[in-house]
Amino acid sequence: MIRKEWLELEPAVLSKLAPYIIVNQTYLFEAKNIEEVNLLIESGVDINHRNFVGDTALWKSGYYDYEIEIIDRLFEAGINPDLLNYDGDHVLSGMGYFGHPEIFMKHKDKIKT
């Protein structure tokens, strides 16, 4: 389901954005299904956007089984898996990788480090 507030910037919507603005995340970090991810990518969201600790949406994905398809789509869209977060950690050291290493291995040719 596409979330209506993603397509509008009305006052009622802006108040809902406050938590995301505070942690400097795009809606891609909160996408719950492939349709939402596709809409955001097609709308031009920066897939390599980093939040306040330097994580990309790839760091956020992988904790739940439904996110395997999201990880796959992020790789297909060209996300940079080699961006270190601000602590110097690589996405392969995160829980998303340990939860679903098979999807990262599928795209191992896109991972340089």
RAGI-V437370 format. One record per pair of residues at least 24 apart in sequence whose ideal C-beta (glycine too) atoms are under 6 Angstrom apart, sorted by sequence separation. I is the first residue (numbers start at 0). J is the second residue. D is the distance in whole Angstrom. If there is no record, write none. Layout:
BEGIN
i={I	I}
j={J	J}
d={D	D}
END
This chain:
BEGIN
i={24	23	55	22	23	28	22	27	46	54	80	81	28	53	71	81	46	47	52	53	58	67	70	74	36	52	57	61	33	58	60	67	74	36	40	62	1	61	61	33}
j={50	50	82	50	51	56	51	56	76	84	110	111	59	84	102	112	78	79	84	85	90	99	102	106	69	85	90	95	68	93	95	102	109	72	76	98	38	98	99	72}
d={4	5	6	6	5	5	5	4	5	5	5	5	5	4	6	5	5	5	6	4	6	5	5	4	5	6	5	2	5	5	5	5	6	5	5	6	6	5	5	6}
END
